[in-house]
């Protein structure tokens, strides 16, 4: 599966809870065959369903030890990306400071924090924002996202005042290239400014319109 597909799979699990509450009896622990703390079992279940190989264990400590051994564990939170498995060490933990207490899937990043989906959070699969207690992370290997279908240049320059599906495509490609743009199909001042930013990122002269050269670069 691709990262987007795994994100969708994670989202679909949000709200799945233990029955009875506090029992650790939940789909993922029963699937694994071990009724106990299940944050790691949940992630193993997700990645097994996704067909993405990760080390199979119910123990966050064993998981981290395995990836440290093969040089696949990144200490701390520097460089963390959506799709990573982030491990946490809680204050007051009885475990050594370099050992994990918990694991969650990084759904998105924002500033100094991460937005996670984790199992065994409040006895259920939950979405939660974290800003500290990061031990480190592991980066699974996802299938590449499919490339967008090629779109033919419409044969004329697009500029402020244009509207329609070609403008929506431009806006989505700007967002793809890291310049967040509303996909409203209206080539207004905001879209023009973002086109200018994109052109400058390409090392070109200023400009607020999309001709064949800019269209071709947006398509990459």
N, C-alpha and C positions, 0 to 999 in steps of 0.2 A: 504493500500500500504506500501511497504518497503521504507526506506530512499532513496535507489537508484532509485526506481520508482518515488518518489516525486521529486528528483533531475532532472530526465528526463522530468517530467511534467513541472517543472519550466523552464528548458532550452528551451522547446518547445514554451514558451510564449515570450521569449526574442525578442524584436523588435515590439511587438504589441503596437500600438500607438493610441492616441486620434484622433478623426476625427469630426470636424476640430481641428487642433493643438491648444492647450490651452483651449479647451472647457470642459475638464473633461469627455467628452462623449467617452467611451471606453467599450469594451465588459464587463468588470468586474463591472463597475458602473451601466451599463444598466441591467445586470443580477441581481445586488443587488436591483435595483429600486431607486437609489439615485445618482443623478449627482452632484458630488462634489469631494473633495480630495480623492483619491482612493487607496492609498498605503495599507490601512488595508482591504479594500474591495477585493483587488487583492489576498491577502493571504487567506482570507476567501473563495474566489472562488477556489483557488488551493486545499485547504484542504477539502473542500466539495466534489470536484471532486475526491479526493483521498480516500474519505470515512474515514477520520481521524477527530474525533471530536475536535473542538476548539471553544472557545466562539465566537458567531456570533455577530459582531458589525461592524459599519463603523468607529468607533472612536478608535484611538490608546489609548486615555486616559481611555476610558471605559474598553478596553481590559486589560490594565495594572492594573487598579483598581481591576478588577475581579480576576486576578491571584495573586495580592498582598493579597487579602482577603483570598484566599484558599492556600496561602503559595507556589504558583507555579511560582513566579517571582524571578529571580536571579539578584540581583543588580550588576551593573558593567559588566565586560567582563571576569572575572576569571572563568576558566573551560568551556568556551563556546565551542560548538562542531558543526560540520556540521549537518544541520537539525534544528537548533535552530532558533527561531524568535527573531532577535535583534532589540531593540528599541533605538532610538537616540534622544538626546536633542541638538538642534542647538545653537551655540553661538548667543546671541542677541535675542533669542526667547522671545516672550511676555508671555510664559507660565512659571509657577514656575519651579525651577530647578529639581524637582523630577517628572516632567511630560514629556511624550514623544511628539515629533513632527513628528516622522516618524518610519516606521518599514520595515525591509528587512529580507529575508531568507538567512541564512548563508549556502552557498554552500560548502565552504571549509575554513580551517584556515591555516594561514601561518605566523609564527613569532608572532609579536605583533598585527597583523591585521587580518581581515577577508575578504573573497571574497564573495560578496553578489549577490543576484538577488532580485530586488525590483521593485514594481510598482510605477508609478507617479514619475519616475526619468528622467528628461528631457522630460516629457510628454509621456513617454512610459515605457515598461518593459525593464529594463537595467541590465547588469552585471556591478558591480562596486566594487572596493577595498576600504575598510574603515580602518583607523588606529586610530580613536578617536571619541569623542562625544558619547561614549557608555553610555546608561542609564541602560540597563539590558536586560535580555532575558528570554524567555519562551521555554521550551522543550516539543514539542508534543510527543505523543507516537506512534511509528511506528510499523508496523508488522515486525516480525523477518525476516532477510534475509534467503533464503533457504540454507541449508547446501550443500556444494559441493558433488557431487556423489563420493562414495568411489572408490579409485583407488588401485588396487592390487599391492603389492610390486613385482617388476619384477624378483626377485629371484637372483639378483647379486648386488654387491656393485657398486654404481655410483660414479665416480670420474672425475678428470680433463681429458678432451679428449672425454668424453661421449657426445652424442648429441641425439636429437629427442624429442618425446612427453613426455617421462618420465622426461627429464630435464626441459621442459617447465612447467610441473606440479610442480616440486621442486621449480622453480623460482617463480611461482605464489603463492605457499604456503609460501615461505619466505616473499614475499611482504605482504601477509595476516597477517603474524605474526609481521609486523612492520619493516621488513628489506627490503627496496626497492631494487628490483632486476629486471634487464631487462629480459623480457620473450623471449629471442632469440633462446632458445633450444640448446645453446652451453654451456657446463660445462667448462668454462674458469676460469682464475684466480679470476675474480670478483665474480663469483658464488661460487667458492671454499672458498673465504674469507668470504662470507656471510653465508655459511654453518657453518664455524668455529664460527662466531659470534652467530649464532643460538644455536649451541651446548653449547657454554659458557653461554648463557642466560638460558639454561636448567640446568646449574650446572654440566655439564659433562666435562670430560677432553678434551683437544684440539683435533681437527680432521677436516679434509677437505673433507671427503667422506660421502656419504649417504648410510648407511646400514639399516637393518630392524628396528632397534630401532629408528634411526633418522627419517626414513620414517613414522613410526607410530606416532611420536610426531608431525611431520609436518602436518599430516592429521587431527589433532584435531583443 
